[in-house]
Amino acid sequence: MRFRGLFTVSIGKLKGFSLSQPMNLTPTFFRDEGKPVEKLQALICYSSFSTNGDLKKGYEKMMLAKDLACLVEESSHKDERKVKSRMELKRSIEFRVKKRVKEQFIDGKFRNLMVNVIAVPVTLQDAYNCIKLNSNVNISVKDDSICFNSLAKELLDGSFDVGGDTVSFSTRGVAKEVLILPNPKMIIVQEAIRMVLEVVYRPHFSKISHGCRSGRGHLTALRYIKKEVSNPSWWFPLILNKKVDDNIIAKLISKLEEKIEDDQLYVIIRSMFDTQVLNFEFGGFPKGHGLPQEGVLSPILMNVYLDFFDQEFYRLSMRYEALHQGDHKDEDKSHSKLRNWFRGLLKENDLKCTTNDNSGPRVYCCRFMDEIFFVVSGSKDIALSFKSEIVDFLKNSLRLDVDDEQTEVLPCDGSNGSRFLVALVKRRVQEGPATSAVHKLKEKVRLFASQKQDAWNVGCVRIGNKWLAHGLKKVKESEIKHLADSGSTLSKVSCFRKAGMETDHWYKVLMKVWMQDIKAKAAENEESILSKYVAEPALPHELKESYYEFVKCADEYVSSETATTLALLPNSSSNTGSVTITEILAPTDAIKKRLFRYGLTTSEGYPRTASLLVLQDSIQIIDWFSGIVRRWLRWYQDYDNFDEVKLLISSLLRKSCVHTLATKYRIRESEIEKRFDSELCRIPSIEEVEQELAYETSYSHPFDNDEALMYGISYSGLCLLSLARMVSQSRPCNCFVLGCLVAAPSVYTLHVMERQKFPGWKTGFASCIHPSLNKRRIGLCKKHLKDLYLGHISLQSIDFGAWK
């Protein structure tokens, strides 16, 4: 309709055109019914030439008709030309599954999801397409290796062998450790169940839960603590530790039964736990034991289980905020009507409650998977009591182990801060405009005073050096008989000069005696002696007094209290504006240690050659370093010390890449930078990082980095591949990435980057390689080799059981 109006107005403006004039349209214009654009052009051109004989004007009208026709044609094919991103494709697939799940909502519960949704060939095909999108594989390419009809029939008949569709790996050495991974068919079933559970539970998850959820990752968790928590007084994290056992599985199934009624689904889930192809562990894990080996179902099931905790937290927060009013007078007055309504209900049953509705403590919580962070705005007694009840619930109700003795309730105004998601959470006073102006003025006064002091010291030293030169001159003159003055002090002390003593030696002896006489042994250096005992006594008294008075006034102003200075300003009470804010700081020391463990820097922090990468192609080496830089900078992009982090990561890794290439080709680093100037641009510089992040924030789709859709990619950590052998015709090999049917030209060996078994800290990137997968061989095509380096796919997308 929009183009129709535009077309009508444009035609009306053509000169010589009359709506009342008859138009002789021949049937030839309408013979080709499949080309409406050509008919439109012909119709306009015919009407133009029939109303005006001027060929020039007719040509202009014909060009206008072509432009309008092209406009209509472009608008009609706009949707066809637009290429959807893999995130948009995955969203559309999940939307189709969502419609099927919604149809099974009967009498307040979802029923028969296994029969009517999961064990349906179309749903299994959609799950496989989602896996291919995670693997960065084109879903339009057909794959006949998996029969979805037979897989759906096995699920319906109960003949699906969970244990038979797995592959196990064991560690090499004395301590045997077994890892069980799913085969492609099992991965498809797990992905289908995950999509169904996401549809059921996504609307019911609490707002305090983050991690592996749509639009709720580690950055949103830190933003909540930084921006939403007001006037915090105390904070503390809780560390959970527990392996999944029968009690937890039974409680998890009971939680699922509240919304889903499907015995066949629970039989499949229990069998996955029994065969250990599905597993998750609460709390910190050693190298390689965490994501992504836990499987695609682990995050959603962990969030479902910890939803018990989320509900208990809301219950406790309502009780504490209602029954402890009046204990915290300086707390923010903004409360929701819902909270006040709950307080009113609770106050009717508690006669000891105070009457002030606008004051009271507040409790906050932020949960990222199994890492929980609490903030209390109130007294320490309230914080300790709240922590005690939370710990009792986690231990007694959820059967989890809590290291409550190692987590101390700390004041928010402390200098050390608290740790959450590896980041350091601190409170800092942000200066107002008036306070900032005073501090800048103090800095200028300090700088001006130091410049004047430097000038004074330089002048005094110059005078002292001239005095030394004058003394040496007098000593030399005393050695000349016709210039010697018998009554001078030098002539009187010359009797103490030993025979044969050189002039310079004799002068040094005199200077030593002079320094002992003035007791200058405790002086800092020679310059201070010359200034204090030679130059300053010779200067005018008025000049010395004015200088020292200036130094005294400058020191008093610089060391004065800021509040005293602000009191002298007009309207000082309204111009201060100092507020206390929460800062999120990245652990730069931990990042340096991680780079050292990866062998990219020395123990002193200088870049070094990555020896395991030397045998790789130069492009692969550059892509590997580029992937580290881009993933780490995306992870830390919202931290308050991001400028320091990006300078550290970009500069060190770029230099380490140059060192590696220089070792490979045995030439100098300067020659490497010239030879690979265009290739090294793949490693973003500091300015390029800022531009990329700004572009992603402004123009990228909001779900391009969605942790729920791209599970396992953000946490894939770092891996290193070394060339094992080239694929020969006698033993061909396809790419191990799920859904990829391209032949792999090379086989690579997987290496663990960590050098210690149990790291005592994390940087947000847990090692994704289980010890049993270390030094395993995998085949990769060129595309997925680059994708793995750049972090576009994770190790979870690789079928380790594909090697025959």
Disulfide bonds with the S-S distance in Angstrom:
none
